[in-house]
Amino acid sequence: MVRFLHTADWQIGMKAAHAGEKAKAVRQKRFETAGRIVELAKEKDVDFVLLAGDTFEHHNVDNAAVKRTVDILNRFDPIPVYVLPGNHDPMVPGGVWDRDAWERIGLHVTLLGERQEYCCRDDVVLYACPLTQKQSGLDPTAWIPNREDGDSRIRIGVAHGSLNILPGTVNFPIAGDRPEQSGLDYLALGDWHGHRIFGRAVYPGTMEPTSFSEQGSGRVVVVEIDEAGAEPRIEACRVNALTWAELAPPISTTDDVEMLDAAIQSFGSLASLLLKVSPDLGGCTDSKALERLETLQEELRESAFFLEWTDPVRQPVVGERPAQIPDGVLCQVDETLATVLDGRIPEGPGHQFADRDPEVVLAARMLLHRLAGGRSA
């Protein structure tokens, strides 16, 4: 029986520009999470570790980041670690793998820089599929030989690319039935940032999410295989320090705001939450709901690790007038603004606003509704 830890897509050196002023802290968290993977590997008593590509974000990552990564990989000792070049850090002359900083790596770490067999031990063999460029339409696993009669070794492919059964444009397409074609007991993959299992072909997902759109990231997998031909037992282990969440809730009442608050709290500690909120105020005429939403936004700005809040101005329906707006001047202003938003020229003095930016007019009308709501509170 063999037990190993499979991880991929550490993306060390990523800019994390979408995290704004928190970008540096996001990069720091990736090192902390890599350290937790070391602890997990020792806790699970694995025989070896596979890092299936994109250890680094690119070849221009600074030397300090390379040194920190090497220090973390050296902490796995005496557990063997096998590192595969991916499409972000391909095996090219003068790349990150040629840096003096990488030369400090321990003897327990093997760079899978050649397309060949690597024997872990007598009964386990790796088929390494390193990438040598950033893009290709060729299957990097096509070279893996079929299992020969009498070969009772546990055969593991290590590759970086997209199974051709996945949606979207495919870079480094990998045959969806590669394990069956080549007689592999397990195909350790990188590139897809979410955790996905396709029979014996597995993406562990990136150890830390890299964007709001990713699903199932923040994991590594621990795999056990009893013998050649046996089904792998796969345990997904969460290791991420940060949680990324994106919400676009419709807000009409204070109950909707409370539901939004509850959904946010369900993600766990706000101190480790990167949150993107885009409330839909299309049906909201409740001033108390808007006030509660503002309060929630202020609370999140104080407590969340990172908050990106898109605060769209709700466009009232043409002809709509909240009960709070009394007859008279305010009512006339509201009707004038609504007319402009409808693309018509209002009568009277309001005609001078007909050429104003619709977003400005929209903001003015929303502000009027909110002021009217406050008046009756």
Secondary structure as UniProt FT lines:
FT   STRAND          2..8
FT   HELIX           17..22
FT   HELIX           23..43
FT   TURN            44..45
FT   STRAND          48..51
FT   TURN            59..60
FT   HELIX           63..74
FT   TURN            75..78
FT   STRAND          81..83
FT   TURN            93..94
FT   HELIX           96..98
FT   TURN            100..101
FT   HELIX           102..104
FT   TURN            107..108
FT   STRAND          109..111
FT   STRAND          117..121
FT   TURN            122..123
FT   STRAND          124..129
FT   TURN            140..143
FT   TURN            149..150
FT   STRAND          154..160
FT   STRAND          162..163
FT   TURN            164..165
FT   STRAND          173..174
FT   TURN            176..177
FT   HELIX           178..182
FT   STRAND          186..190
FT   STRAND          196..198
FT   TURN            199..200
FT   STRAND          201..203
FT   TURN            212..213
FT   STRAND          219..225
FT   TURN            228..229
FT   STRAND          233..238
FT   STRAND          243..247
FT   HELIX           254..265
FT   TURN            266..267
FT   HELIX           270..272
FT   STRAND          273..277
FT   TURN            282..283
FT   HELIX           287..303
FT   STRAND          306..309
FT   TURN            318..319
FT   TURN            323..324
FT   TURN            327..328
FT   HELIX           329..341
FT   TURN            342..343
FT   HELIX           348..353
FT   TURN            354..355
FT   HELIX           358..376
//
